């Protein structure tokens, strides 16, 4: 199914994006498309922009895509992966710039400015210099000349996106310089042209020894960047992941967001469903984002209050590709739509934006003969976030996934790895103590939140094991033990995923066969995934603790 088949586009004629009154200046979509044509964490086919080392695209399809993005309020697009390869680094050279400029021109028609992801080491990689030290005069000159050439081809370029000192990518820290030193050298080259640097804060020790119980990955962004508040030039935007871990099913908001008073910040979300079902399992991200925006940052403010104020931009990693329905799972189209709408207006609820999307997408084929179609589909999508959470990782544990590809259950997949993603389960207890008695992570938050999260009595139960290490017989507010809740939620999650199939089956007479079948296949696969998660996770904890399910349901010994 194409978006255009169900009238998701604006009608032919003038374009007036709904973002006209948005208080968030920059609404950005980051594509993780590789110049080879594949997409990192892409679950919707090959790249829309690249193939075999070159810029390559269908002009009509890109025209439709740009038009759709503009219609939901997106006004910035980065077309290439933040993990910039040597070949992709050449997008800012004369070899590939003319082609990128032609691509940018299509988006320009719809009021969307381009961003290019660059390699921080480009002065050495592309310029042949011996160093990429931001204090070296030749490095400074190289960035100035590179910026001038890029803006000669793309005069309205929004700027450069940079991932440095992260996951084996070199950056200023390797040379003894600060993150501000690294960002500012590029920012100063871009400033005469009106450009900005979008500097990702996903900087942490990714070669941690699992025996190390002091280093705590969620603390990294704050530790690296908060002391530099005020050191960044005014055309640097720090791009901060909404959670301190990595786009998990459940985690608290990053304490860095809003903490820096003198530095522009962007909140980064992930539309592509890396840890949330990979566009196979149904997961309406709008529900999660509503929680993110509604979460407190102090005793008097929520994240929503910061947006358009201390947080001047909102970014998401895209979920689109060359699949005919754009997003692999047709219902995953709602996630892209929801991001655009909520980026324009963070006060929108998940119910509101999903309701809009259903109207725009299905009214043509469902019409008046709805049989409560909209209401039933809406409730199914609103439930999907909690259903997925039930049969995967409880209490914000996260990371109980297969290593590398991040799909499917593996309770100890990362437990002894270098990535710093541990739950440290043993036969008696599970979770990480992040209070002052543990890693001290909670101290990074506003005192109100530090107290909220540190106190077991006040800590939100859905985040309990993120902030506390607890025995399996710990009593929840419901009276259930921690372990019994884990058993129950995994059985419930499977049953509810099975219920999605029954709901969808009732829609068969209303929908085109290809649409009905494509979604049905995904829901059946999701049910099998839920079964696997249920059995693996429950069996893992039963074998670890020897404590049986109170209801005597099947758990494998």
DAQUI-V957088 format. One record per residue. N is the residue number from 1. RES is the residue in three letters. SS is DSSP state (2 for helix, 1 for strand, 0 for the rest). BURIAL is + if it has 24 or more other ideal C-beta (glycine too) atoms within 12 Angstrom, else -. Layout:
N_RES_SS_BURIAL / N_RES_SS_BURIAL
This chain:
1_UNK_0_+ / 2_UNK_0_+ / 3_UNK_2_+ / 4_UNK_2_+ / 5_UNK_2_- / 6_UNK_2_+ / 7_UNK_0_- / 8_UNK_0_+ / 9_UNK_0_+ / 10_UNK_0_+ / 11_UNK_0_- / 12_UNK_0_- / 13_UNK_0_- / 14_UNK_0_- / 15_UNK_0_+ / 16_UNK_0_- / 17_UNK_0_+ / 18_UNK_2_+ / 19_UNK_2_+ / 20_UNK_2_- / 21_UNK_2_- / 22_UNK_0_+ / 23_UNK_0_+ / 24_UNK_0_+ / 25_UNK_0_+ / 26_UNK_1_+ / 27_UNK_1_+ / 28_UNK_1_+ / 29_UNK_1_+ / 30_UNK_1_+ / 31_UNK_0_+ / 32_UNK_0_+ / 33_UNK_1_+ / 34_UNK_0_+ / 35_UNK_0_+ / 36_UNK_0_+ / 37_UNK_0_+ / 38_UNK_0_+ / 39_UNK_1_+ / 40_UNK_0_+ / 41_UNK_0_+ / 42_UNK_0_+ / 43_UNK_0_+ / 44_UNK_0_+ / 45_UNK_0_+ / 46_UNK_0_+ / 47_UNK_0_+ / 48_UNK_0_+ / 49_UNK_0_+ / 50_UNK_1_+ / 51_UNK_1_- / 52_UNK_0_- / 53_UNK_0_- / 54_UNK_1_- / 55_UNK_1_+ / 56_UNK_0_+ / 57_UNK_0_+ / 58_UNK_0_- / 59_UNK_2_- / 60_UNK_2_- / 61_UNK_2_+ / 62_UNK_2_+ / 63_UNK_2_+ / 64_UNK_2_+ / 65_UNK_2_+ / 66_UNK_2_+ / 67_UNK_2_+ / 68_UNK_2_+ / 69_UNK_2_+ / 70_UNK_2_+ / 71_UNK_2_+ / 72_UNK_0_+ / 73_UNK_0_+ / 74_UNK_0_+ / 75_UNK_0_+ / 76_UNK_1_+ / 77_UNK_1_+ / 78_UNK_1_+ / 79_UNK_0_+ / 80_UNK_0_+ / 81_UNK_0_+ / 82_UNK_0_+ / 83_UNK_0_+ / 84_UNK_0_+ / 85_UNK_0_+ / 86_UNK_0_- / 87_UNK_0_+ / 88_UNK_2_+ / 89_UNK_2_+ / 90_UNK_2_+ / 91_UNK_2_+ / 92_UNK_2_+ / 93_UNK_0_+ / 94_UNK_0_- / 95_UNK_0_- / 96_UNK_0_+ / 97_UNK_2_+ / 98_UNK_2_- / 99_UNK_2_+ / 100_UNK_2_+ / 101_UNK_2_+ / 102_UNK_2_- / 103_UNK_2_+ / 104_UNK_2_+ / 105_UNK_2_+ / 106_UNK_2_+ / 107_UNK_2_+ / 108_UNK_2_+ / 109_UNK_0_- / 110_UNK_0_+ / 111_UNK_0_+ / 112_UNK_0_+ / 113_UNK_1_+ / 114_UNK_1_+ / 115_UNK_1_+ / 116_UNK_1_+ / 117_UNK_1_+ / 118_UNK_1_+ / 119_UNK_0_+ / 120_UNK_0_+ / 121_UNK_0_+ / 122_UNK_2_+ / 123_UNK_2_+ / 124_UNK_2_+ / 125_UNK_2_+ / 126_UNK_0_+ / 127_UNK_0_+ / 128_UNK_0_- / 129_UNK_0_- / 130_UNK_0_- / 131_UNK_0_+ / 132_UNK_0_+ / 133_UNK_0_+ / 134_UNK_0_+ / 135_UNK_0_- / 136_UNK_0_- / 137_UNK_2_- / 138_UNK_2_- / 139_UNK_2_+ / 140_UNK_2_+ / 141_UNK_2_- / 142_UNK_2_+ / 143_UNK_2_+ / 144_UNK_2_+ / 145_UNK_2_- / 146_UNK_2_+ / 147_UNK_2_+ / 148_UNK_2_- / 149_UNK_2_+ / 150_UNK_2_+ / 151_UNK_2_+ / 152_UNK_2_- / 153_UNK_2_+ / 154_UNK_0_+ / 155_UNK_0_- / 156_UNK_0_+ / 157_UNK_0_+ / 158_UNK_0_+ / 159_UNK_1_+ / 160_UNK_1_+ / 161_UNK_1_+ / 162_UNK_1_+ / 163_UNK_0_+ / 164_UNK_0_+ / 165_UNK_0_+ / 166_UNK_1_+ / 167_UNK_0_+ / 168_UNK_0_- / 169_UNK_1_+ / 170_UNK_0_+ / 171_UNK_0_+ / 172_UNK_2_+ / 173_UNK_2_+ / 174_UNK_2_+ / 175_UNK_2_+ / 176_UNK_0_- / 177_UNK_0_+ / 178_UNK_0_+ / 179_UNK_2_+ / 180_UNK_2_+ / 181_UNK_2_+ / 182_UNK_2_+ / 183_UNK_2_+ / 184_UNK_2_+ / 185_UNK_2_+ / 186_UNK_2_+ / 187_UNK_2_+ / 188_UNK_2_+ / 189_UNK_2_+ / 190_UNK_2_+ / 191_UNK_2_+ / 192_UNK_0_- / 193_UNK_0_+ / 194_UNK_0_- / 195_UNK_0_+ / 196_UNK_1_+ / 197_UNK_1_+ / 198_UNK_1_+ / 199_UNK_1_+ / 200_UNK_1_+ / 201_UNK_0_+ / 202_UNK_0_+ / 203_UNK_0_+ / 204_UNK_0_+ / 205_UNK_0_+ / 206_UNK_0_- / 207_UNK_0_- / 208_UNK_0_- / 209_UNK_0_- / 210_UNK_0_- / 211_UNK_0_- / 212_UNK_0_- / 213_UNK_0_- / 214_UNK_0_- / 215_UNK_0_+ / 216_UNK_0_+ / 217_UNK_2_+ / 218_UNK_2_+ / 219_UNK_2_+ / 220_UNK_2_+ / 221_UNK_2_+ / 222_UNK_2_+ / 223_UNK_2_+ / 224_UNK_2_+ / 225_UNK_2_+ / 226_UNK_2_+ / 227_UNK_2_- / 228_UNK_2_+ / 229_UNK_0_+ / 230_UNK_0_- / 231_UNK_0_+ / 232_UNK_0_+ / 233_UNK_0_+ / 234_UNK_0_- / 235_UNK_0_+ / 236_UNK_1_+ / 237_UNK_1_+ / 238_UNK_1_+ / 239_UNK_1_+ / 240_UNK_1_+ / 241_UNK_1_+ / 242_UNK_0_+ / 243_UNK_1_+ / 244_UNK_0_+ / 245_UNK_0_+ / 246_UNK_0_+ / 247_UNK_0_+ / 248_UNK_0_+ / 249_UNK_0_+ / 250_UNK_0_+ / 251_UNK_0_+ / 252_UNK_0_+ / 253_UNK_1_+ / 254_UNK_0_+ / 255_UNK_0_+ / 256_UNK_0_+ / 257_UNK_0_+ / 258_UNK_0_+ / 259_UNK_0_+ / 260_UNK_0_+ / 261_UNK_0_- / 262_UNK_0_- / 263_UNK_0_+ / 264_UNK_1_+ / 265_UNK_1_+ / 266_UNK_1_+ / 267_UNK_1_+ / 268_UNK_1_+ / 269_UNK_1_+ / 270_UNK_1_+ / 271_UNK_0_+ / 272_UNK_0_+ / 273_UNK_0_+ / 274_UNK_0_+ / 275_UNK_0_+ / 276_UNK_0_+ / 277_UNK_0_+ / 278_UNK_0_+ / 279_UNK_0_+ / 280_UNK_0_+ / 281_UNK_0_+ / 282_UNK_0_+ / 283_UNK_0_+ / 284_UNK_0_+ / 285_UNK_2_+ / 286_UNK_2_+ / 287_UNK_2_+ / 288_UNK_2_+ / 289_UNK_2_+ / 290_UNK_2_+ / 291_UNK_2_+ / 292_UNK_2_+ / 293_UNK_2_+ / 294_UNK_2_- / 295_UNK_0_+ / 296_UNK_1_+ / 297_UNK_0_+ / 298_UNK_0_+ / 299_UNK_0_- / 300_UNK_0_- / 301_UNK_0_+ / 302_UNK_1_+ / 303_UNK_2_+ / 304_UNK_2_+ / 305_UNK_2_- / 306_UNK_2_+ / 307_UNK_1_+ / 308_UNK_0_+ / 309_UNK_0_- / 310_UNK_0_+ / 311_UNK_1_+ / 312_UNK_1_+ / 313_UNK_1_+ / 314_UNK_1_+ / 315_UNK_1_+ / 316_UNK_1_+ / 317_UNK_1_+ / 318_UNK_0_+ / 319_UNK_0_+ / 320_UNK_0_+ / 321_UNK_0_+ / 322_UNK_0_+ / 323_UNK_0_+ / 324_UNK_0_- / 325_UNK_0_+ / 326_UNK_0_+ / 327_UNK_0_+ / 328_UNK_0_+ / 329_UNK_0_+ / 330_UNK_2_+ / 331_UNK_2_+ / 332_UNK_2_+ / 333_UNK_2_+ / 334_UNK_2_+ / 335_UNK_2_+ / 336_UNK_2_+ / 337_UNK_2_+ / 338_UNK_2_+ / 339_UNK_2_+ / 340_UNK_2_+ / 341_UNK_2_+ / 342_UNK_2_+ / 343_UNK_2_+ / 344_UNK_2_+ / 345_UNK_0_+ / 346_UNK_0_+ / 347_UNK_0_+ / 348_UNK_0_+ / 349_UNK_0_+ / 350_UNK_2_+ / 351_UNK_2_- / 352_UNK_2_- / 353_UNK_2_+ / 354_UNK_2_+ / 355_UNK_2_+ / 356_UNK_2_+ / 357_UNK_2_+ / 358_UNK_2_+ / 359_UNK_2_+ / 360_UNK_2_+ / 361_UNK_2_+ / 362_UNK_2_+ / 363_UNK_2_- / 364_UNK_2_- / 365_UNK_2_+ / 366_UNK_2_+ / 367_UNK_0_- / 368_UNK_0_- / 369_UNK_0_- / 370_UNK_0_- / 371_UNK_0_- / 372_UNK_0_- / 373_UNK_2_+ / 374_UNK_2_+ / 375_UNK_2_- / 376_UNK_2_+ / 377_UNK_2_+ / 378_UNK_2_+ / 379_UNK_2_+ / 380_UNK_2_+ / 381_UNK_2_+ / 382_UNK_2_+ / 383_UNK_2_+ / 384_UNK_2_+ / 385_UNK_2_+ / 386_UNK_2_+ / 387_UNK_2_+ / 388_UNK_2_+ / 389_UNK_2_+ / 390_UNK_2_+ / 391_UNK_2_+ / 392_UNK_0_+ / 393_UNK_0_+ / 394_UNK_2_+ / 395_UNK_2_+ / 396_UNK_2_+ / 397_UNK_0_+ / 398_UNK_0_+ / 399_UNK_0_+ / 400_UNK_0_+ / 401_UNK_1_+ / 402_UNK_0_- / 403_UNK_0_- / 404_UNK_0_- / 405_UNK_0_- / 406_UNK_0_+ / 407_UNK_0_+ / 408_UNK_0_+ / 409_UNK_1_+ / 410_UNK_0_+ / 411_UNK_0_+ / 412_UNK_0_+ / 413_UNK_0_+ / 414_UNK_0_+ / 415_UNK_0_+ / 416_UNK_0_- / 417_UNK_0_- / 418_UNK_0_- / 419_UNK_0_+ / 420_UNK_0_+ / 421_UNK_0_+ / 422_UNK_0_+ / 423_UNK_0_+ / 424_UNK_0_+ / 425_UNK_0_+ / 426_UNK_0_- / 427_UNK_0_- / 428_UNK_0_- / 429_UNK_1_+ / 430_UNK_1_+ / 431_UNK_0_+ / 432_UNK_0_+ / 433_UNK_0_+ / 434_UNK_0_+ / 435_UNK_0_+ / 436_UNK_0_- / 437_UNK_0_- / 438_UNK_0_+ / 439_UNK_0_+ / 440_UNK_0_+ / 441_UNK_2_+ / 442_UNK_2_+ / 443_UNK_2_+ / 444_UNK_2_+ / 445_UNK_0_+ / 446_UNK_0_+ / 447_UNK_2_- / 448_UNK_2_- / 449_UNK_2_+ / 450_UNK_2_+ / 451_UNK_2_- / 452_UNK_2_+ / 453_UNK_2_+ / 454_UNK_2_+ / 455_UNK_0_- / 456_UNK_0_+ / 457_UNK_0_- / 458_UNK_0_- / 459_UNK_0_+ / 460_UNK_0_+ / 461_UNK_2_+ / 462_UNK_2_+ / 463_UNK_2_+ / 464_UNK_2_+ / 465_UNK_2_+ / 466_UNK_2_+ / 467_UNK_2_+ / 468_UNK_0_+ / 469_UNK_0_+ / 470_UNK_1_+ / 471_UNK_1_- / 472_UNK_0_+ / 473_UNK_0_- / 474_UNK_0_+ / 475_UNK_1_- / 476_UNK_0_+ / 477_UNK_0_- / 478_UNK_0_- / 479_UNK_0_- / 480_UNK_0_- / 481_UNK_1_+ / 482_UNK_2_+ / 483_UNK_2_+ / 484_UNK_2_+ / 485_UNK_2_+ / 486_UNK_2_+ / 487_UNK_2_+ / 488_UNK_2_+ / 489_UNK_2_+ / 490_UNK_2_+ / 491_UNK_2_+ / 492_UNK_2_+ / 493_UNK_2_+ / 494_UNK_2_+ / 495_UNK_2_- / 496_UNK_2_+ / 497_UNK_2_+ / 498_UNK_2_+ / 499_UNK_2_+ / 500_UNK_2_+ / 501_UNK_2_+ / 502_UNK_2_- / 503_UNK_2_+ / 504_UNK_2_+ / 505_UNK_2_- / 506_UNK_0_- / 507_UNK_0_+ / 508_UNK_2_- / 509_UNK_2_- / 510_UNK_2_+ / 511_UNK_0_+ / 512_UNK_0_- / 513_UNK_2_- / 514_UNK_2_- / 515_UNK_2_+ / 516_UNK_2_+ / 517_UNK_2_- / 518_UNK_2_+ / 519_UNK_2_+ / 520_UNK_2_+ / 521_UNK_2_- / 522_UNK_2_+ / 523_UNK_2_+ / 524_UNK_2_+ / 525_UNK_2_+ / 526_UNK_2_+ / 527_UNK_2_+ / 528_UNK_2_- / 529_UNK_2_+ / 530_UNK_2_+ / 531_UNK_2_+ / 532_UNK_2_+ / 533_UNK_2_+ / 534_UNK_2_+ / 535_UNK_2_+ / 536_UNK_2_+ / 537_UNK_2_+ / 538_UNK_2_+ / 539_UNK_2_+ / 540_UNK_2_+ / 541_UNK_2_+ / 542_UNK_2_+ / 543_UNK_2_- / 544_UNK_2_+ / 545_UNK_2_+ / 546_UNK_0_- / 547_UNK_0_- / 548_UNK_0_- / 549_UNK_0_+ / 550_UNK_0_- / 551_UNK_0_- / 552_UNK_0_- / 553_UNK_0_- / 554_UNK_0_- / 555_UNK_0_+ / 556_UNK_0_- / 557_UNK_0_-
